[in-house]
Amino acid sequence: MSAERPPAEPGWIHEIKHHGHRLMARRDGARVLLLTRRGLDCTPRYPAIAAGVRALRCRSCLIDGQAAACGADARSRRGGPRDVLFAFDLLELNGRDLRREPIETRKSLLGRLLEDAKPPLRLSEEMAAAGDDVFRYARELGLEGIVSKRLGSFYRSGRSRDWITSKSRPR
């Protein structure tokens, strides 16, 4: 769901929204697939991301993230020198379906899975500030915007009132 401003009430986490392509990174044993929302295989386009997912310490996983070309400062840029997967959700780990777990549990498990990961995998961390402050920060940096996620929410494919995207407008 989109909104002009992020939610102001407590009970939300806020993350930077990067310019790039939404990907589902699926690992099953040594096999890795990077899929678009429409199910297109774009693994050959992101070989470093695929290698990073393959190197994770798990038997299987399904990571929801944003592939972005980044500059040396790790800000997303179109046509940057390297591709990064900003991982923001974990839907399955070692055969365990996590979609009915609250966002806090999924983010914690994702953080642990990625703690030893090397670039180009990065955890999309929540910002410890009010939504308006995070949104203003993203705008000042020229980033795409933020995504606000309701604490306690389960994963749902598609649009949801529990995930609200606030996009920056060019000044």
NULODO-846963 format. One line per field, with one value per residue: residue number from 1; residue in one letter; chain; x, y, z of N, C-alpha, C, O in turn. Coordinates in Angstrom, 3 decimals. Layout:
k = [NUM  ...]
r = [a  ...]
c = [A  ...]
n_east = [X  ...]
n_north = [Y  ...]
n_up = [Z  ...]
ca_east = [X  ...]
ca_north = [Y  ...]
ca_up = [Z  ...]
c_east = [X  ...]
c_north = [Y  ...]
c_up = [Z  ...]
o_east = [X  ...]
o_north = [Y  ...]
o_up = [Z  ...]
This chain:
k = [1  2  3  4  5  6  7  8  9  10  11  12  13  14  15  16  17  18  19  20  21  22  23  24  25  26  27  28  29  30  31  32  33  34  35  36  37  38  39  40  41  42  43  44  45  46  47  48  49  50  51  52  53  54  55  56  57  58  59  60  61  62  63  64  65  66  67  68  69  70  71  72  73  74  75  76  77  78  79  80  81  82  83  84  85  86  87  88  89  90  91  92  93  94  95  96  97  98  99  100  101  102  103  104  105  106  107  108  109  110  111  112  113  114  115  116  117  118  119  120  121  122  123  124  125  126  127  128  129  130  131  132  133  134  135  136  137  138  139  140  141  142  143  144  145  146  147  148  149  150  151  152  153  154  155  156  157  158  159  160  161  162  163  164  165  166  167  168  169  170  171]
r = [m  s  a  e  r  p  p  a  e  p  g  w  i  h  e  i  k  h  h  g  h  r  l  m  a  r  r  d  g  a  r  v  l  l  l  t  r  r  g  l  d  c  t  p  r  y  p  a  i  a  a  g  v  r  a  l  r  c  r  s  c  l  i  d  g  q  a  a  a  c  g  a  d  a  r  s  r  r  g  g  p  r  d  v  l  f  a  f  d  l  l  e  l  n  g  r  d  l  r  r  e  p  i  e  t  r  k  s  l  l  g  r  l  l  e  d  a  k  p  p  l  r  l  s  e  e  m  a  a  a  g  d  d  v  f  r  y  a  r  e  l  g  l  e  g  i  v  s  k  r  l  g  s  f  y  r  s  g  r  s  r  d  w  i  t  s  k  s  r  p  r]
c = [A  A  A  A  A  A  A  A  A  A  A  A  A  A  A  A  A  A  A  A  A  A  A  A  A  A  A  A  A  A  A  A  A  A  A  A  A  A  A  A  A  A  A  A  A  A  A  A  A  A  A  A  A  A  A  A  A  A  A  A  A  A  A  A  A  A  A  A  A  A  A  A  A  A  A  A  A  A  A  A  A  A  A  A  A  A  A  A  A  A  A  A  A  A  A  A  A  A  A  A  A  A  A  A  A  A  A  A  A  A  A  A  A  A  A  A  A  A  A  A  A  A  A  A  A  A  A  A  A  A  A  A  A  A  A  A  A  A  A  A  A  A  A  A  A  A  A  A  A  A  A  A  A  A  A  A  A  A  A  A  A  A  A  A  A  A  A  A  A  A  A]
n_east = [0.836  0.496  1.407  1.308  2.714  4.561  3.259  2.368  1.846  2.882  4.319  5.303  7.919  10.563  12.101  14.672  13.832  15.103  16.236  15.701  15.383  12.831  13.339  13.032  14.980  15.759  16.939  17.817  19.403  22.327  21.326  20.326  17.933  16.989  14.256  11.834  8.950  6.989  7.788  9.888  13.034  15.922  18.482  20.937  21.495  22.375  24.936  26.756  25.121  23.647  25.740  26.396  24.049  24.139  26.328  25.428  24.923  22.963  20.457  18.288  16.474  14.283  14.393  13.210  13.832  15.585  17.263  19.916  21.942  24.885  26.812  30.117  29.512  27.430  24.905  21.972  22.105  21.330  22.929  25.276  28.527  28.385  26.213  23.853  22.073  19.577  18.312  15.156  13.200  12.443  11.183  11.236  13.181  15.507  13.540  11.433  8.450  8.023  6.164  3.869  4.882  5.579  6.733  8.929  10.151  10.835  12.620  14.645  15.603  16.475  18.501  20.337  20.930  22.257  24.443  27.127  27.407  28.842  29.426  27.696  25.392  23.156  21.641  18.557  18.116  15.999  15.206  15.828  13.848  11.268  8.718  8.332  10.789  12.611  11.696  12.192  14.990  15.610  14.709  16.455  18.837  18.348  17.128  14.830  12.624  10.715  9.794  7.266  6.553  4.123  4.449  4.324  3.024  2.114  3.529  2.350  1.639  1.612  -0.270  -0.729  -2.156  -0.421  2.130  3.482  4.325  6.171  6.972  9.626  9.397  10.764  12.648]
n_north = [-1.161  2.283  5.512  9.025  9.905  8.299  5.977  7.486  6.648  4.608  1.257  0.462  -0.436  1.018  1.098  1.819  2.357  1.091  1.988  -0.208  -3.696  -5.825  -8.918  -12.442  -14.562  -17.773  -20.601  -23.954  -26.490  -26.673  -25.294  -22.199  -19.740  -16.655  -14.773  -12.723  -10.686  -11.599  -14.127  -14.562  -15.871  -14.419  -15.051  -15.324  -12.636  -11.560  -12.715  -12.502  -12.019  -14.398  -16.194  -15.296  -15.955  -18.709  -19.253  -18.952  -20.102  -22.474  -24.976  -24.483  -21.608  -18.759  -15.644  -12.357  -9.483  -6.527  -5.916  -3.854  -1.491  -0.290  2.454  3.290  4.263  2.714  3.563  3.244  3.234  3.800  1.908  1.626  0.612  -1.994  -4.787  -5.246  -7.196  -6.099  -7.460  -7.914  -9.515  -12.795  -15.753  -18.498  -20.982  -23.489  -25.433  -24.628  -22.918  -19.524  -17.553  -17.092  -16.184  -13.413  -10.198  -9.279  -11.641  -12.879  -10.947  -11.032  -13.686  -13.501  -11.577  -13.057  -15.119  -13.672  -12.563  -13.385  -13.127  -12.126  -9.216  -9.472  -9.376  -7.808  -6.851  -5.264  -2.965  -1.935  1.404  3.128  5.243  7.779  7.458  9.757  11.060  9.182  9.109  11.765  11.766  9.847  11.259  13.488  12.244  11.594  9.202  6.549  6.291  5.115  2.040  1.116  -1.127  -2.952  -3.877  -7.225  -8.205  -10.621  -12.292  -11.315  -11.864  -9.460  -6.340  -4.703  -3.499  -3.614  -3.169  -0.281  1.894  4.806  7.123  9.237  12.436  14.124  17.068]
n_up = [0.000  -0.692  0.588  1.270  3.511  6.147  8.658  11.755  14.319  17.180  16.995  14.574  12.256  10.333  7.171  4.783  1.390  -1.490  -4.806  -7.446  -8.308  -7.253  -5.749  -5.238  -3.514  -3.819  -2.287  -2.472  -1.276  -3.144  -5.242  -6.578  -7.177  -8.548  -8.555  -10.194  -9.261  -10.959  -11.436  -13.190  -14.093  -13.094  -12.443  -13.982  -14.465  -12.081  -10.956  -8.763  -6.550  -6.541  -5.969  -3.406  -1.965  -2.255  -0.654  1.939  5.308  5.438  4.701  3.094  1.906  1.616  0.552  0.623  -1.175  -2.390  -5.288  -6.056  -7.784  -6.487  -5.222  -3.959  -1.458  -0.636  -1.249  -3.153  -6.670  -10.044  -12.439  -10.977  -9.603  -8.513  -7.801  -5.212  -2.866  -0.972  1.663  3.005  4.158  5.416  4.350  4.426  6.038  6.135  5.513  7.100  7.138  7.370  7.043  8.632  10.938  13.139  11.891  13.389  14.321  11.895  10.840  12.776  12.516  9.865  10.145  11.711  9.894  7.937  9.251  8.958  6.294  3.227  1.153  -1.865  -0.198  1.963  4.997  5.180  7.323  10.039  10.941  13.907  14.696  14.510  11.991  10.293  10.651  9.609  6.988  6.168  6.360  4.356  2.108  2.168  1.518  -1.043  -1.651  -2.628  -0.890  1.941  3.605  5.711  8.299  10.008  13.361  14.530  12.317  9.796  6.902  3.765  0.414  -2.186  -2.029  1.148  4.198  6.227  5.363  4.346  1.819  1.436  -0.804  -1.882  -3.319  -6.100  -5.461]
ca_east = [0.000  1.267  0.887  2.135  3.528  4.577  2.419  2.942  1.618  3.850  3.986  5.803  9.346  10.741  13.312  14.933  13.437  16.156  15.932  16.203  14.434  12.398  13.716  12.929  16.172  15.388  18.027  17.450  20.690  23.277  20.610  19.839  17.152  16.592  13.021  11.095  7.583  6.206  8.334  10.936  14.351  16.949  19.722  22.126  21.743  22.980  25.733  27.373  24.068  23.383  26.860  26.251  22.964  24.649  27.326  24.817  24.961  21.635  20.116  17.357  15.921  13.582  14.626  12.576  14.765  15.676  18.582  20.204  23.322  25.301  28.105  31.032  28.900  26.336  23.609  21.568  22.199  21.167  24.188  26.411  29.607  28.133  24.851  23.688  20.728  19.133  17.355  14.276  12.303  12.805  9.912  11.470  14.550  15.735  12.286  10.408  7.677  8.019  5.205  2.904  5.616  5.568  7.855  10.083  10.796  11.441  13.784  15.689  16.186  17.198  19.739  21.274  21.363  23.149  25.495  28.444  27.342  29.715  28.788  26.716  24.175  23.072  20.368  17.871  17.832  15.029  15.771  15.281  13.378  9.886  8.558  8.577  12.230  13.257  11.285  12.943  16.372  15.673  14.573  17.686  19.868  17.937  16.722  13.482  11.620  10.802  8.714  6.902  5.951  3.441  4.962  3.410  2.341  2.534  3.864  1.310  2.044  0.777  -0.470  -1.233  -2.166  0.650  3.360  3.126  5.440  6.120  8.017  10.089  9.125  11.908  12.490]
ca_north = [0.000  3.527  6.650  10.240  9.980  7.037  5.980  8.270  6.001  3.565  -0.084  0.286  -0.296  1.738  0.735  2.546  1.703  1.321  1.862  -1.478  -4.737  -6.733  -10.294  -13.523  -15.398  -19.114  -21.575  -25.314  -27.162  -25.833  -24.593  -20.862  -19.039  -15.281  -14.632  -11.464  -10.850  -12.359  -15.466  -14.678  -16.213  -13.437  -15.491  -14.978  -11.192  -11.212  -13.875  -12.305  -12.206  -15.836  -16.817  -14.931  -16.764  -20.085  -19.365  -18.831  -21.314  -23.057  -25.961  -23.836  -20.329  -17.914  -14.277  -11.290  -8.362  -5.560  -5.865  -2.474  -1.163  0.639  3.125  2.968  4.643  1.757  4.124  2.639  4.084  3.074  1.811  1.694  -0.336  -3.378  -5.117  -5.655  -7.604  -5.600  -8.465  -7.317  -10.474  -14.208  -16.473  -19.921  -21.285  -24.909  -26.158  -24.071  -21.806  -18.440  -16.504  -16.846  -15.628  -11.944  -9.548  -9.202  -12.954  -13.082  -10.056  -11.540  -14.862  -13.018  -10.960  -14.119  -15.803  -12.803  -11.924  -13.724  -13.005  -11.147  -8.523  -8.410  -9.516  -6.865  -6.787  -3.976  -2.789  -0.915  2.606  3.370  6.630  7.946  7.335  11.039  11.336  8.267  9.576  13.003  11.326  9.227  12.335  14.287  11.465  11.357  7.812  6.365  6.480  4.134  1.072  0.970  -2.444  -3.045  -4.903  -8.343  -8.602  -11.804  -12.006  -11.479  -11.494  -8.391  -5.141  -4.947  -2.340  -3.820  -2.660  0.977  2.519  6.267  7.466  10.626  13.159  14.980  18.460]
ca_up = [0.000  -0.760  1.344  1.168  4.722  6.895  9.855  12.855  15.605  17.523  16.531  13.210  11.968  9.077  6.442  3.540  0.139  -2.476  -6.236  -7.950  -8.708  -6.198  -6.044  -4.274  -3.625  -3.375  -2.239  -2.095  -1.412  -3.879  -6.315  -6.238  -8.199  -8.252  -9.307  -10.106  -8.745  -11.952  -11.548  -14.209  -13.565  -13.453  -11.815  -14.768  -14.419  -10.790  -10.530  -7.444  -5.556  -6.502  -5.256  -1.996  -1.397  -2.227  0.420  3.266  6.135  5.587  3.664  2.181  2.373  0.662  1.005  -0.148  -1.131  -3.482  -5.923  -6.448  -8.137  -5.437  -5.271  -2.871  -0.185  -0.439  -1.637  -4.419  -7.851  -11.302  -13.164  -10.056  -9.875  -8.124  -7.396  -3.823  -2.483  0.324  2.120  4.003  4.798  5.298  4.290  4.700  6.439  6.410  5.409  8.001  6.576  8.354  6.655  9.711  12.088  13.100  11.207  14.295  14.316  10.575  10.712  13.662  11.860  8.684  10.637  12.103  8.674  7.160  10.047  8.408  4.828  2.585  0.037  -2.055  0.591  3.089  5.697  5.166  8.747  10.407  11.544  15.244  14.740  14.057  10.544  9.622  10.683  8.654  5.664  5.898  6.153  3.024  1.118  2.170  0.836  -2.424  -1.807  -3.166  0.150  3.014  3.780  7.120  8.519  11.306  14.253  14.732  11.080  9.059  5.506  2.748  -0.936  -2.719  -1.217  2.491  5.099  7.202  4.743  3.709  1.120  1.296  -1.772  -1.951  -4.559  -6.411  -5.024]
c_east = [0.895  0.590  1.838  3.134  3.516  3.639  3.126  2.806  2.704  3.415  4.409  7.326  9.459  12.094  13.439  14.457  14.464  15.613  16.472  15.074  14.114  12.698  13.363  14.147  15.848  16.599  17.469  18.686  21.661  22.593  20.059  19.094  16.843  15.414  12.404  9.714  6.721  6.756  9.389  12.284  15.368  18.281  20.954  22.471  22.494  23.845  26.354  26.344  23.755  24.492  26.780  25.168  23.419  25.609  26.719  24.836  23.542  21.449  19.218  16.898  15.157  13.626  13.922  13.503  14.696  17.104  18.796  21.670  23.763  26.664  28.942  30.443  27.698  24.962  23.245  21.582  21.935  22.525  25.418  27.405  29.343  26.688  24.843  22.261  20.474  18.001  16.477  13.275  12.777  11.520  10.035  12.921  14.627  14.435  11.164  9.757  7.534  6.953  4.191  3.594  5.553  6.844  9.103  10.857  11.511  12.685  14.939  16.384  16.985  18.524  20.775  21.801  22.414  24.338  26.910  28.494  28.274  28.912  28.739  25.408  24.224  21.686  19.806  17.380  16.786  15.737  15.062  14.905  11.918  9.833  8.834  10.056  12.985  12.933  12.062  14.414  16.544  15.586  15.854  18.810  19.531  17.531  15.251  12.388  11.823  9.628  8.507  6.163  5.381  4.048  3.896  2.761  2.967  2.873  2.656  1.868  1.100  0.650  -1.113  -1.221  -1.075  2.019  2.965  4.373  5.193  7.284  8.339  9.710  10.355  11.628  12.738]
c_north = [1.242  4.612  7.824  10.328  8.615  7.119  6.714  7.565  4.971  2.212  -0.367  0.309  0.326  1.370  1.601  1.704  2.092  1.235  0.519  -2.411  -5.632  -8.153  -11.213  -14.408  -16.750  -20.020  -22.897  -26.162  -26.221  -25.006  -23.263  -20.302  -17.644  -14.983  -13.255  -11.748  -11.685  -13.748  -15.655  -14.944  -15.177  -13.767  -15.131  -13.481  -10.767  -12.364  -13.714  -12.486  -13.692  -16.560  -16.513  -15.748  -18.218  -20.291  -19.258  -20.170  -21.798  -24.108  -25.333  -22.522  -19.675  -16.507  -13.316  -10.086  -7.494  -5.584  -4.449  -2.353  -0.071  1.240  2.723  3.307  3.772  2.374  3.554  3.664  3.214  3.078  1.926  0.584  -1.771  -3.550  -5.659  -6.149  -7.076  -6.521  -7.860  -8.272  -11.894  -15.023  -17.962  -20.096  -22.759  -25.714  -25.630  -22.848  -20.733  -17.379  -16.176  -16.389  -14.106  -11.392  -9.500  -10.519  -13.185  -12.221  -10.539  -12.754  -14.463  -12.381  -11.995  -14.866  -14.986  -12.254  -12.242  -13.580  -11.902  -10.374  -9.489  -8.578  -8.565  -6.934  -5.382  -3.753  -1.718  0.223  2.854  4.843  6.650  7.920  8.620  11.383  10.461  8.709  10.830  12.677  10.722  10.291  13.153  13.572  11.189  9.923  7.728  6.623  5.480  3.169  0.937  -0.350  -2.505  -4.179  -5.974  -8.857  -9.849  -11.394  -12.275  -11.048  -10.408  -7.227  -5.481  -3.645  -2.453  -3.407  -1.423  1.612  4.022  6.652  8.940  11.200  14.025  16.426  19.415]
c_up = [0.000  0.055  1.161  2.321  5.402  8.109  11.001  14.202  15.898  16.969  15.107  13.204  10.582  8.479  5.203  2.359  -0.919  -3.896  -6.701  -8.313  -7.521  -6.636  -4.894  -4.529  -2.994  -3.422  -1.762  -2.340  -2.090  -4.966  -5.814  -7.446  -7.683  -9.163  -9.112  -9.516  -9.677  -12.198  -12.619  -13.541  -14.023  -12.776  -12.651  -14.715  -13.153  -10.261  -9.143  -6.329  -5.421  -5.735  -3.758  -1.301  -1.261  -1.055  1.826  4.000  6.425  4.501  2.610  2.793  1.228  1.222  0.057  -0.037  -2.364  -4.015  -6.426  -6.828  -7.177  -5.710  -4.078  -1.509  0.163  -0.668  -2.990  -5.539  -9.068  -12.002  -12.284  -10.309  -9.428  -7.669  -5.977  -3.661  -1.084  0.771  3.212  4.631  4.515  5.409  4.603  5.080  6.820  6.459  6.288  7.357  7.653  8.083  7.736  11.001  12.005  12.445  12.095  14.310  12.993  10.401  11.589  13.045  10.623  9.091  11.028  10.880  7.926  7.953  9.559  6.893  4.347  1.546  -1.148  -1.279  1.774  3.696  5.561  6.586  8.988  11.123  12.875  15.383  14.293  12.535  9.794  9.577  9.687  7.229  5.260  5.597  4.749  1.933  1.022  1.437  -0.627  -2.696  -2.219  -2.137  1.257  2.922  5.283  7.283  9.925  12.131  14.466  13.464  10.468  7.634  4.628  1.417  -1.445  -1.746  0.124  3.286  6.165  6.671  3.955  3.115  1.009  0.402  -1.728  -3.297  -4.840  -5.981  -6.134]
o_east = [1.949  -0.633  3.031  4.266  2.559  3.271  4.335  3.566  3.379  2.277  3.934  7.951  8.560  13.105  12.443  14.655  14.666  14.657  17.602  13.954  15.019  12.360  13.390  14.322  15.684  17.216  16.740  18.986  21.811  23.212  19.413  19.565  16.479  15.552  12.442  9.349  5.823  6.260  9.753  12.626  15.647  19.109  21.943  23.630  23.169  23.523  26.470  26.660  23.611  24.206  27.067  25.355  23.117  25.693  27.430  24.773  22.995  22.181  19.350  16.924  15.354  12.988  14.026  13.912  13.870  18.049  17.954  22.529  23.100  27.535  28.516  30.827  27.008  23.951  24.098  21.135  22.283  23.173  26.493  27.161  30.008  26.035  25.718  21.338  21.080  16.866  16.980  12.560  13.427  10.847  9.062  13.799  13.911  14.251  10.046  10.432  6.989  6.856  3.686  2.943  5.480  7.891  10.218  12.088  12.657  13.696  16.097  17.612  18.050  19.551  21.956  22.981  23.349  25.169  27.809  29.516  28.449  27.851  29.687  24.401  25.215  20.686  20.517  16.350  16.692  16.734  13.834  15.564  11.404  10.789  9.501  10.536  13.891  13.804  12.534  15.004  17.499  16.314  16.298  19.646  20.339  17.579  14.523  11.323  12.944  8.621  9.450  5.258  6.049  4.148  2.709  2.021  4.166  2.548  2.018  2.495  -0.096  1.381  -1.920  -0.366  -0.832  2.972  2.194  5.357  4.137  8.444  7.459  9.711  10.928  10.513  12.648]
o_north = [1.239  4.635  7.636  10.771  7.856  8.214  6.574  7.849  4.506  2.049  -1.323  0.978  0.180  1.331  2.058  0.490  3.273  0.508  0.160  -1.982  -6.140  -8.554  -10.818  -14.937  -16.853  -20.190  -22.958  -26.513  -25.078  -24.115  -23.199  -20.383  -17.471  -14.945  -12.690  -12.904  -12.398  -14.473  -16.788  -14.312  -15.069  -12.882  -14.668  -13.111  -9.738  -12.936  -14.698  -13.046  -14.194  -17.449  -17.382  -16.184  -18.876  -21.395  -19.455  -21.232  -21.566  -24.135  -25.594  -22.334  -19.988  -16.204  -13.445  -9.710  -7.694  -5.304  -3.906  -3.029  0.959  0.631  1.898  2.706  4.044  1.766  3.399  4.800  2.034  4.116  2.281  -0.294  -2.687  -2.607  -6.434  -5.587  -7.543  -6.383  -7.357  -7.881  -12.157  -14.989  -18.606  -19.442  -23.223  -26.564  -26.142  -21.861  -20.996  -16.403  -15.054  -16.230  -13.558  -12.041  -9.663  -10.512  -13.633  -12.691  -10.461  -12.838  -15.023  -12.618  -11.842  -15.211  -15.544  -11.545  -11.421  -13.881  -10.879  -10.821  -10.241  -7.980  -8.520  -7.060  -4.407  -4.291  -0.733  0.022  2.796  5.595  5.664  8.314  8.595  11.935  10.934  8.685  10.931  13.250  11.042  10.225  13.480  14.216  10.617  9.469  8.719  7.129  5.034  3.434  0.677  -0.663  -2.161  -5.310  -5.666  -9.840  -10.100  -10.287  -13.323  -9.995  -10.445  -7.147  -6.404  -2.787  -1.508  -3.303  -1.512  1.842  4.454  6.526  9.785  10.491  14.600  16.928  20.627]
o_up = [0.636  0.197  0.924  2.132  5.247  8.534  11.186  15.128  14.979  16.527  14.493  14.027  9.755  9.181  4.644  2.331  -1.203  -4.163  -6.369  -8.591  -6.859  -7.750  -3.728  -5.627  -1.778  -4.474  -0.772  -3.481  -1.658  -5.548  -4.769  -8.581  -6.520  -10.386  -8.018  -9.298  -9.228  -13.060  -12.932  -12.542  -15.218  -12.558  -12.083  -14.903  -13.147  -9.220  -8.412  -5.279  -4.306  -4.933  -2.934  -0.165  -0.266  -0.517  2.811  3.381  7.503  3.512  1.414  4.009  0.054  2.230  -1.162  1.062  -3.254  -3.277  -7.142  -6.263  -7.059  -6.331  -3.270  -0.506  1.146  -0.315  -3.864  -5.379  -9.096  -12.135  -12.768  -11.137  -9.910  -7.221  -5.590  -4.250  -0.119  0.315  4.217  5.554  3.503  6.439  4.996  4.517  7.708  7.331  6.225  7.064  8.725  8.827  7.757  12.033  10.905  12.450  11.599  14.312  12.971  9.879  11.178  13.051  10.363  8.455  10.720  10.826  7.351  7.385  9.739  6.275  5.008  1.111  -1.374  -1.659  2.502  2.989  5.805  6.993  8.255  11.817  12.950  16.100  13.765  11.868  8.759  8.587  9.001  6.359  4.128  4.683  4.042  0.942  -0.079  0.802  -1.359  -3.839  -2.162  -2.491  1.506  2.265  6.031  6.508  10.900  11.657  14.570  13.508  10.597  7.205  4.729  1.303  -1.155  -0.759  0.234  3.065  6.915  7.443  3.000  3.816  0.546  0.793  -1.562  -4.304  -3.914  -6.125  -5.939]
